[in-house]
């Protein structure tokens, strides 16, 4: 476990270990205004650790960027105190906290966008879902963005980045994964444009570049990360040559000297494991194209996290499901302590139950465990 718990420089920040809290949409905001709730502050504060990094769940950059009723947003003043409570809770325990910023694109419904049609790079048949007051329902028909509309969306990302800074976050992560708007531009299965934002991969990453540059204009590159999902299946995206496309994406991102590249392995889809036991592949082929820190995510446990960091294919590992039920996950991993099982039924909305009521490992049990391990070593 040594390297997984070694310090590392991540952009502007020195981390004391490499176990990261992955962003997880948990639908615990106060409605109808997507206000971060006190139980969210409890949740993130509980999972903070000295010198550890948390990446807070995707926050929509505008009302029309929303995908799921109850998910987080950061576009109006009424949300700011809730976000400040979260950053204070993490900082109180010596942790660092980035906020992930998102535009859902075609993964949405008119009931959550204020009556506006969801937007996408192109109109491509899509059988995805969105969450409304009626539960998960088919996404509304979407329309293609006019080229003249794109600067306005870029500005929404910039304004959200500034709000995140005002709320006390340490940085932001651009959500360019899981079939949301930035990912829809990147992949040729969803981007059929013939203008400057479509066609060859150099054009398809233009929207990624422009949104990233907007975040960097507020934060500086050393406080901005990007999340991608090569060959991912969430959101109905696809690409004719995903390995070539995402190698290009990695090379482009490398030129900006961002804080990190966050890669979701294609063996997972959202909160489900698609391919049990499959080794990580995405970070392996991206490593030679990105010189900065890489965070690997998707289906890792203690042993595989240790292995991928030791191999050098990734520098840090992000955990979602296991972190949801183990607020002291870094400590448990370091000391080989048993993990509390996560509760899948509580992932998508609910109360404090099976969310912010999980307990840290009992200290007396931990002491007894360590003593037993010491005896075993000297026997």
N, C-alpha and C positions, 0 to 999 in steps of 0.2 A: 504493500500500500504506500510505500515511501513517496513515490513521485506524485501520486494523486493528492498527497497532503503537503507537498512542497510549495513554497511561495512561487508566484509568477507575476510578471508585469503584464497587465492587460490595458493597453492604451495608456491613459494618464494615471492609472491606478495600480498599486501594489496589492495583490490578493495574497492571503495567507494560506489558502488551499484552493483546490480546483473542482470542487463539487458545487454546481450552480443550480439554483432553482429555475426551472424552465417556465416560460409563460403559459398559463392555463386559463382558458375562458371558463369562469365558474358561475357567472350570472348571479352575483350577489349584490348588485347595485340597488340603490333606492330609486324606485320608479315614481313618476314618469320621466325623470330628468337624468337618468344614468349617473346619479350621484354616488361616489364611492362610500360604502357604508362603514360604520364602526367595526363590524365583524371582519371586513376586509383588512382594516388596520391591524386587528388582532391576528389574523391569519399570517400576514406578512411579517409582523413583529415577532411572532412565535418562531418563524423559520429563519430569522436573521442570525448570523454568527459573525464573530470578530473576523474582519477581513474577507468575508464571504460575499459572493455576488448573487443577488436576486434579480430576475428579469420579470417585471410585473406584466400581467395579462394584457393582451392587445386592447388598446384604447382607440376608438374610432375618432378620426380627425374632423368629422363634421356629421351633421344629422343625416345627410344623404349617404354617408359612408358606412352606416350601421348595418349589421347583418342579423343580430340576435337580440331579441327583447331581453333586457336585463344585463347585457354585456356592458363593459366599461366604455366610456367616452371621455374626451378631453377637448371640448370646444366652447364651453361657456363658463362664465364666472361662478355660477352656482355649484360647479363641480370642484372648485379649487380647494376648498377647505378639506374635503374628503381626501384629495390626493396629498395634501400637506400632512394630514394625520398619518398616512401610510409611510411617507418618507421619514417622518419623525420617529415612528415606531422602529423602522429598520436601523436608522442611524443611532438610536439609543442603545443598540446592542453592538455597535461597531461595524455594522454591515454596509455594503454598497448596493445601490438599487437603480436599475435602468428601467425605463418604461418603453414597452413595445407600442409602436404606432401603426395603425392599419386603416386601409380603405377596403371594404368588402367587395366592391365591384359588383359583378353579376350575382354573387352569393347573397341575395337580399330579397326583400319583399316590400311592396308599397306601404304596408302597415307600419314598418319600422323606419322608412325613409321619409316620412311625412307626406306620402302620396306621390312621390317622384319615382319614375321608372328607374330600376337599377341600371348602372352603366357598365360598359366593358369596352375593350379595344375594338371588338367586332361582335356582330350577332352570330353566334354559333349555338346550335341546339344544346340545351342544358337541362338535366333532370335533377338538379340539386335542390337543397332544402334551406329554409330559413326558419327562425323561431319567432312566432308572434304570440298574441294572447290566446290563440287557439292551439298552441303547441307547435311542433315542427310541421311545416306545411311546404308544398312545392314552391320554389322561388318564383317570383314574378317574372314575366317576360322582360328582357333587358334590351337596351338600345346601345348603339355604338357611339362613343364619345366623338364629338366634333373636335377637330384639331385646335380650334380656338378656345375650347373649354379646358384644355389640359393645363395651361398656366394657372387657372383658378384652383385646380386640385393641388398642384404643387405648392401654391400659397397656403392651402389648408394644412399641409404637412408642416410647412415652416412655422405657421402660427401655433400649431399643436406642440411643436418642439419648444417654442418659447414658453408656452404654458407649463410644459414639463419642467423647464428650467426654473420658472417662477415658483413651482410647487416644491422645489428642493431635491429633485432627482439628481443623480450623478451622471446621467447620460441617457441616451435613447437608442432603441433598436428599431430598424426599419423592417417591417414584416413583408418580406418578398417571397413568402412561401405559401404552401397549402391552398393554392388556387385562388387567392384573393387578388386584388386589382394589379399590384405590381407583378405578381407571378403570371397573371393573365397576359400582360404585355410581353413578358419574356418568352413564353412558350408558343410555338407556331401552331399548335392545335387550337388555341384560343385567340391568337392574333393573326388575322387575315388582312390586315391593313396594307395599303399600297402607298401610303405617304411616308413621311420621315420617321414614323414610329412603327413601321411594319416592314416585312420582307426579310432581308438578311439579318443575322443575329446582331450585327452592329447597330441596326436601327431598332430592333426589338428591345434592346437594353437601354435605349435613350430615356424612357420613362423612369427606369431604375436609377440612371445617372442623375436625372434632374431632381427626383425626390431626395436622393442621397445628398446631393449638393445643397438642397434646401435645409436639411438637418445639420449638415456641416457648417452652414453659414451662421447657425445659432450656437452650436456646441464646439466646433472644431472637430477634426476627424478622429482625434484620439479619445473622444467621448461618444462615439457613434459606432454601433454594430449593425450587422445585417444578417437576417435569417433567411435561408433558402431551403428548398426541399426537392433536390434532384430526383426525378422519376417518381415523385410522390403522387398519390392517387386521390387525395382529398380535394374536392371541388371540381372534379371532372376535367382537370387539365391534362394535357399531353404534349409531347414534342416528338418530332420525327427523328431527332438524334440528341437525346437528352445529355449524353456524356459530353459531346462536343459543345452543346449549348452552355452547360454549366461549367465546363472548363473555361470557356470564354468569360462567363460571368465572374468566376474566381479571379481571372487575370485582370479584368476591369476593376474589380473591387480592390485588388492588391495595389493598384496605382494610387488609390486614395489614402493608403496607410491608415485605414480605419482601425478601431480598437480590436475588433475580432470579426470572424466569419462564423456564423452559427448554422450548422448543417443537420437537418432532420434526415435520418436514414429511411429509405423507402420500405423497410420491413414493417413500419408502423403507418397507420392511417388515423390521424386524430388521436383518440384515446384507445384505439384497438391495435393489437399486434396482428399483422397480416401473415407474416412468415416467421413462425416461431423457430428459434435456433439459427436463423440465417446470420452469417457474420456481417459486420458493417462493411459497406462497399463504397458509399459516396465519398466519405472523407479520404479514403485511400487514393482515389484517382484525382481528388482536388488538392491534396497536400502539396504537390510539386508546383501548383499554379498560384498558391497563396502563401506569402511568406510570414504573415502575422499569426497571432493565436487563432486556433480553430477550436470551437466548442462543438462536440458531438452530442447528438440527442437522438432518442428513439430506441426504446427497448433495452436499455442497459441495466445491469445489476452490478453488484460489488465487484465480482471477478472480471466481467467484461469491461467495466470502467477502468479498472486497474490495468488491464491488458492493453487497451487502446492508447492510454496515456504513456505507458511504458514503451509501446511500439513507435511512438512519435507521430502517428497518423493524426492524432488530436492532442490538444494541450489541456483541455478541460472537458468535463462531461456534465450535461444538464439532465436533471431528473424531474419528471412531472408527477406521474402516478405515485411513485414511492414517497416523494416529498409531500404529497397531499396528506398522507396519513402518518408521516414521521417528521414532526417539526424539527427534530434534532438529527436529521438524516446524516449530515457530515460526521457527527460524533459516532453514530451507530455504525457507519461504514468503516470508520477508522478503527473501531474497537471490535469489529466483527460481532456486533450485537444483533439479536433478532429484530426483524422489521414488523411493524403493525400492518396488517393487510389493509389495502385501500378499499373504499366503498364506492363502487362504480355508480350506484343509484344516486349518489349525492354529487356527482360531477357537474351536472347541468342544472344548477339552481337548487334552492332550498334555504334552510335555516342554518344556524350554527352547528346543528347535528351533523357529525361526520365531515365537518369542514374546519371549524376553529376550536373544536372540543377535543382533538387528539392530544394526548399527553406525551411529554418527553420521557425517555427511558428512566426508570427509577434509579436514583443515584446509589442506593444500597445494593441493588442488583448489579449495577455496573462495577462497583468496587469488588463485589464477590466474584464476578466474572474475571476481572483483571487478576485477582489473587490466584484463582484457579489456573489461569493461563501461565502466570509466573511459576507456579509449582510444576506445571507440565514441562516448562522449558528447562528447569533445573533437575528434573527427575532423570 
